Amino acid sequence: WPNWLPLSFRHADGDWFDLGDVEVLEFRQALDVRCGTLRRTVRFRDGRGRESALEVRRIVSMADCHQAAIEWTLTAENWSGPIEIRTALDGTVRNEGVARYRALNGWHLEPLATGCIGEDGIELSVRTNQSRLTMAQAARTRVFPAEAERERRTVEAPGWIAQIIACECRKQQPLRVEKSVAVYTSRDRAISEPVIESRSTIARDSSFAELLERHSIAWAHLWDRCDIGLGGNDNAQFVLRLHVFHLLQTTSMSTIDLDVGVPSRGLHGEAYRGHIFWDEMFIFPLLNLRIPEVTRALLMYRYRRLPEARWAARAEGYRGAMYPWQSGSNGREESQVLHLNPRSGRWVPDNTYRQRHVNATIAYNVWQYYEATGDAEFLSFYGAEMIVEIARFWASIAHHNPQRDRYEIHGVVGPDEFHTKYPGTEELGLKNNAYTNIMASWVLHCAGAALDRLGRDRRRELFEELALSDEETASWEEIGRKLFVPFHGEGIISQFEGFGDLEEFDWDGYRRKHGDIQRLDRILEAEGDTVNRYQASKQADVLMLFFLFSSAELAEVFERMGYPWTPETIPKNVQYYLHRTSHGSTLSRVVHSWVLARSDRERSWGFFERALASDVADIQGGTTAEGIHLGAMAGTVDLVQRGYTGLETRDDVLWFNPCLPEPLREVHLRIRYRGHWVDVEVTQERLRVRFDETWPRTARVGFRHEIHTVAAGETLEIALSPEC
Amino acid sequence: WPNWLPLSFRHADGDWFDLGDVEVLEFRQALDVRCGTLRRTVRFRDGRGRESALEVRRIVSMADCHQAAIEWTLTAENWSGPIEIRTALDGTVRNEGVARYRALNGWHLEPLATGCIGEDGIELSVRTNQSRLTMAQAARTRVFPAEAERERRTVEAPGWIAQIIACECRKQQPLRVEKSVAVYTSRDRAISEPVIESRSTIARDSSFAELLERHSIAWAHLWDRCDIGLGGNDNAQFVLRLHVFHLLQTTSMSTIDLDVGVPSRGLHGEAYRGHIFWDEMFIFPLLNLRIPEVTRALLMYRYRRLPEARWAARAEGYRGAMYPWQSGSNGREESQVLHLNPRSGRWVPDNTYRQRHVNATIAYNVWQYYEATGDAEFLSFYGAEMIVEIARFWASIAHHNPQRDRYEIHGVVGPDEFHTKYPGTEELGLKNNAYTNIMASWVLHCAGAALDRLGRDRRRELFEELALSDEETASWEEIGRKLFVPFHGEGIISQFEGFGDLEEFDWDGYRRKHGDIQRLDRILEAEGDTVNRYQASKQADVLMLFFLFSSAELAEVFERMGYPWTPETIPKNVQYYLHRTSHGSTLSRVVHSWVLARSDRERSWGFFERALASDVADIQGGTTAEGIHLGAMAGTVDLVQRGYTGLETRDDVLWFNPCLPEPLREVHLRIRYRGHWVDVEVTQERLRVRFDETWPRTARVGFRHEIHTVAAGETLEIALSPEC
């Protein structure tokens, strides 16, 4: 029973209700994702033979972002008598959701005050002990029928307050309790201070039914915008909707006006301590094309932390802005420098903070937002500055190698966290991680494109503010073209320079010995070995490129960099790395499904189904309890939205290139493209794209290599061949 | 010497420097508005014949919004010897800027902590005693040449900390002190908590020269965007720039990410206690066409307070949203209900909160922003909802009068605060204030237009969220058409119903007797009379209409409402009300200048010059010390920008209709219209409009009744006749 709506009861002669103390006759728990409501029904018999039914509905309002409510109905089936209901506000909660963190201090709230508000209200205020945010809660609890209530008394302890409501319960007559809670923090906007606002919200309080009504409408509208219809696969449809639900729980209208990022384990997961990594990259494609105001707000989260990123670059001797791999409230680096291997019990130095590629993610996300929305004002005011400062960082971290006449980036870690340095060396990081270098090249080119879109005046402003020169921007293009990409074998992109020289790993042997080898790094460390020695990846590192870019765009990037690109580049590399990955990351399956979408549709579907299961089946064996895997959830949604449809917003054209796996008969999307709604229907046989009536001019829709023009209200229909 | 950069010195044998204790040989104070720098130079001789020169430059950074800095240079002209410099942070400040508030509690800061940071830093944190915001400051003070410094010691008191720096001062050798201060509050974004952030900013501190450089670039860019060139009138140009400077000090890039409105006395004025009225209406036209991100942020300030405005409407039995006349942090009504007449010493009941017209202002501002920027996403996501909820309020406060078959609005006060009820009655407010009813009619029509622009899907969402029906929206159009407007005499719009029946006021007699009769209300109240009895206005109430709308647009509004509109309507009403206004409001002169711009250019220029003088000459005799008059400042700027040029953004057309007063030879503007820069040059002889190269399609430019199309990079030139 979550802590911010605590509500319980006891018989006058008994203990507070505990599911463990009664005989459970029936138990049903249902999360209604359509209207964001958690329902629990439990029928039970106690030691004295009293049978009761309890029905509970609870919501955290999507319409009134400061409110939550619970409706609790107790029916005495075969008894009558006095009971006591306890309705509390609890500020004594601790973070105990992750077993291996429990030895650390999980106490984050200092109690400030408790008190009563009128007859039926209680309030609590606490302060976070590091960031010193004040949070105030006020609750109002009402009993129906009102005559059932006999008396209320208040019980208080530091950081905790409750009302005990003595009620008379009559056989077969449901006793209904409505409790609503208002919560404000000192960071909220449009407030005087949190205690006053939570009190006044409760004083103006609506009934549970009214709150539920507004909440349900808000959810209905979110679904209108965000649902993705899958024909012919009920299980996938079901899980996909659960994923969309969790994405929207994490970031939606309610978070637009908060200064928040996308935490990799959602809002309720305690793993990674709420840190912000790069997961927004996976949720952006959905939100850009549905609720671009949300992605704008998420980009502003990054923009506000640009000064800190500039400082971080400067502190390391670089120019521009270097965003941290893990960050929190003030945008500084928060990555751990030691990591506990639960297998060996050893604290191991952790070097994964050197994932500078997060900077490319941020630039990529700005550009994707711009391509999807056409929001030139955002690009001009904020976006271009971020892209430029990141390009500048890449230009300064790259150094010229005169032997190769190529630029190189050393000392970094790629998305694959198994590889953090070369075996047998002390130096941290790797040389020329292919993903990093190619992304950096893309950013360096993108910065020029972004500056070109600004118009003369804003461009001049930015040049003066950032002390830019034409020479410097020209050097970015030059460095971008000449970044080094390592290859080995026949056209295999080396994950990093020297990857091909590492030992092959004995996958079969270890699988036989250990079963689950997702966390190979921990297994090897416990054995006194290191995964750095092997061609073994935790997650698809090189393959991320095929996930982020279409084949057409990658061909352009490779051409610009002067490296060969053939139709075999993708399948060959996919093949190579698929056999050298432990899938220690939930994201890995999404990427593998994606990259196989065109070459091996059956296997792609298999990876997709495994990725769908990440959290509903907790396939990592226990990590779901530590929080959902937001990136993987978002990835599965995006796999349907963009992977299987080939949807792409590039160069002012809305591209498609559908290729549905066999079990997927149909995908139906409604996307918001450049301020207007577009209906997209993909089946095995055809693609249909319809622009709404408000579309102001002809739209450009690309299918493979052709560009079609479509007018407002028109439908473009294209027949598909079965081979994609 | 303002309190957040306190810095002083003394001779080893003397008291802390006080301008009153020395013989001042030279004193010069200059505010450099071009780069936002305050400079003071003072040369003085003390009782012992020591002559010294002190030069001080101070900035509050426009580039680094958390930083301020001071550079302080002392030159011992004819002496050498030890001195002590005191550098403090002072949290004991009180609000004492307004004499008549001094009997009230002016103490708002509770001390929290003081401390040292390293060798040369001090810090202070305080908490506001009502809103419980934490504010932390950290300061770093350095002496140049460093060898001059002998010793530092720290002195502390509750809410106050200082370092005393013992220095050796050498004859003719300037001793330079740089002090920089960082300030953070608990409401800031992208922070951990204020103390940590202010410390870390100071630790990373730049030199005064570096801070000044960034600050100067930021100001240069603000001027690039916001300067208005006036040919042929240096004094007007000078004061106009001072006004633009103050507008930008109050709201600019630095305030975009704060949740702040436009306080009528700027940020440093204590009069009206920082309350938000309707002054944003006057600053919007400048910012919409220069830095629309700022107006977007100011509209978001209102949007965040929409729930409170809904509550206020509901509490009074209305529907929709009723924004308050005066408001603060949480958007509730903050108007005084008693008002002190300093003349009589009496506390008089104050009914001016019934200025419901502020709601029309907000809807009007949303629409103006949309017309200037074309920001459809803002209109869809936020703007339309505000307009609709305000329309709904107007529809519900209006009641049908079957005798007239007209809708009426009773119990309100118009912009003219002299009239708050009918003489001899108890009932509060007036019937059918013309300004209010016509604005309400405009809003009720505008709501339909806004809904039409949303597209089917968003329109449906909004209908469901707000429980709207087609019947309800149709009723708005109906009510808007049938709102009653009172007239008297021959085509005189009555300020409110019955205004024409009030007694004429003896203007000449009272002017002879009292001289300045701007605050006629106070004079009459002190005499036991009331201004409610007379046809006497504090400010142009009816005339505001001619300020907000072009004659063309008003003709449309009147036609829709079924009232006559003739070419004489404006001059006749201007004539009537000009003689019945005391100019008790600084805004009044702006409006009068505006409405005379076409009919009496000489008088218009006279009013303009008086309005320009409002604050530089403190024409109300002392109110400038209580804070600048932001609305009047903005109004003078807008008078040049829109009044004399006839610039209007309406129905997707950029309109002009220039008419410069004779002393004004030329006006040069650069405006940002729909995401692109447009150069506008108006002289007595011609109008020139040039669209920049990035303009994507042909623009529509209206001149009087004709619409011209202009392509990117083209210049439209129109010859003007001397009669306008």
Interface residues (C-beta under 8 A of the other chain):
Chain A: A63 D64 Q130 S131 R132 L133 T134 S186 R187 R189 A190 I191 S192 E193 I196 E197 R204 I217 A218 A220 H221 D224 D257 D259 P292 E293 M300 Y301 R304 R305 P307 E308 W311 G328 S329 N330 G331 T373 D375 A376 E377 S380 F381 G455 R456 D457 E461 E464 E465 G675 H676 W677 D692 E693 T694
Chain B: A63 D64 Q130 S131 R132 L133 T134 S186 R187 R189 A190 I191 S192 E193 I196 E197 R204 I217 A218 A220 H221 D224 D257 D259 P292 E293 M300 Y301 R304 R305 P307 E308 W311 G328 S329 N330 G331 T373 D375 A376 E377 S380 F381 G455 R456 D457 E461 E464 E465 G675 H676 W677 D692 E693 T694
